[in-house]
Amino acid sequence: MRTEQIVRYADMFAAMGTESRLRIVRLLLSAHPQGMVVGEIQSELGISASTLSHHLEKLKNEGLVQVNRQGTFLRYTASVEALQELLTFLYSECCTRNQVIEPRQIVQVSNQERI
């Protein structure tokens, strides 16, 4: 893996490295694929408008969320492709090189969290 890819992934993880940003990403994943407008996110998480704007901008800059303008509203969606890429990066070695975790276990854990 190239150094540039590692740096990119580190930046993506850093972008989710605060409680608020992690909560935003999880909320947007729960609203996938339609996403949520800023006011809905703010109401759900109780984050001030200026702070939310800052967090959303950081997540957008790292490619973790996408934004679309709908009239006067901004609708944010989670970038499931980017998040899948991060998960693949994390588990690629443990599932292929030394079999620490079987791929089937990752799917089971993921499915259990939805319940």
C-alpha positions as CSV (number, residue, x, y, z in Angstrom):
1,M,0.0,0.0,0.0
2,R,1.3,3.4,-0.9
3,T,2.1,6.0,1.7
4,E,-0.4,8.4,0.2
5,Q,-3.2,5.9,0.8
6,I,-2.2,5.5,4.4
7,V,-2.1,9.2,4.9
8,R,-5.5,9.6,3.3
9,Y,-7.0,6.9,5.6
10,A,-5.4,8.4,8.7
11,D,-6.9,11.8,7.8
12,M,-10.3,10.1,7.3
13,F,-10.1,8.4,10.7
14,A,-8.9,11.7,12.3
15,A,-12.0,13.4,10.8
16,M,-14.2,11.0,12.7
17,G,-12.1,11.2,15.8
18,T,-14.5,13.4,17.8
19,E,-17.6,12.3,19.5
20,S,-19.7,14.8,17.5
21,R,-18.4,13.8,14.1
22,L,-18.8,10.1,14.9
23,R,-22.4,10.7,15.9
24,I,-23.0,12.6,12.7
25,V,-21.7,9.8,10.6
26,R,-23.7,7.2,12.4
27,L,-26.8,9.3,12.1
28,L,-26.3,9.9,8.4
29,L,-25.8,6.1,7.9
30,S,-29.1,5.5,9.7
31,A,-30.8,7.9,7.3
32,H,-29.1,6.4,4.2
33,P,-29.8,6.7,1.3
34,Q,-31.9,9.9,1.5
35,G,-29.7,11.6,4.1
36,M,-30.8,14.6,6.2
37,V,-30.9,18.3,6.0
38,V,-28.8,20.3,8.4
39,G,-31.7,21.3,10.5
40,E,-32.7,17.7,11.1
41,I,-29.1,16.8,12.0
42,Q,-28.9,19.7,14.4
43,S,-32.3,18.9,16.0
44,E,-31.4,15.2,16.4
45,L,-27.9,15.7,17.9
46,G,-28.4,19.1,19.7
47,I,-25.3,20.6,18.2
48,S,-25.2,24.4,17.6
49,A,-25.4,25.5,14.0
50,S,-21.9,26.9,13.8
51,T,-20.3,23.8,15.4
52,L,-22.3,21.5,13.2
53,S,-21.3,23.4,10.1
54,H,-17.6,23.0,11.2
55,H,-18.0,19.3,11.7
56,L,-19.9,18.7,8.5
57,E,-17.2,20.7,6.5
58,K,-14.4,18.5,8.0
59,L,-16.3,15.3,7.2
60,K,-17.0,16.6,3.7
61,N,-13.4,17.6,3.0
62,E,-12.3,14.0,3.9
63,G,-14.9,12.5,1.6
64,L,-16.9,10.9,4.4
65,V,-20.1,12.8,3.7
66,Q,-21.6,14.3,0.6
67,V,-23.7,17.4,0.3
68,N,-26.4,18.4,-2.2
69,R,-28.2,21.7,-2.3
70,Q,-32.0,21.4,-2.4
71,G,-33.3,25.0,-2.8
72,T,-32.3,26.7,0.4
73,F,-31.5,23.5,2.2
74,L,-28.3,21.4,2.3
75,R,-28.9,17.7,2.4
76,Y,-26.0,15.6,3.7
77,T,-25.5,11.9,3.1
78,A,-22.9,9.4,4.4
79,S,-20.4,8.3,1.7
80,V,-20.9,4.6,2.1
81,E,-18.2,4.0,-0.5
82,A,-15.6,5.9,1.6
83,L,-16.7,4.2,4.8
84,Q,-16.5,0.7,3.1
85,E,-13.1,1.6,1.8
86,L,-12.0,2.4,5.4
87,L,-13.4,-0.9,6.7
88,T,-11.7,-2.8,3.9
89,F,-8.4,-1.1,4.8
90,L,-8.8,-2.0,8.5
91,Y,-9.7,-5.7,8.0
92,S,-7.7,-6.6,4.8
93,E,-4.7,-7.9,6.6
94,C,-6.4,-9.6,9.5
95,C,-8.7,-11.5,7.1
96,T,-6.2,-12.5,4.5
97,R,-2.7,-12.7,6.0
98,N,-3.1,-14.3,9.4
99,Q,-6.8,-15.1,9.7
100,V,-7.1,-13.3,13.1
101,I,-10.8,-12.6,12.3
102,E,-12.8,-14.5,9.7
103,P,-14.6,-12.3,7.3
104,R,-17.9,-14.0,8.3
105,Q,-17.4,-12.7,11.9
106,I,-17.2,-9.1,10.7
107,V,-20.5,-9.4,8.9
108,Q,-22.1,-11.0,12.0
109,V,-21.0,-8.2,14.2
110,S,-22.2,-5.6,11.7
111,N,-25.6,-7.3,11.5
112,Q,-26.0,-7.6,15.3
113,E,-25.4,-3.9,15.8
114,R,-28.5,-3.2,13.6
115,I,-30.7,-5.2,15.8
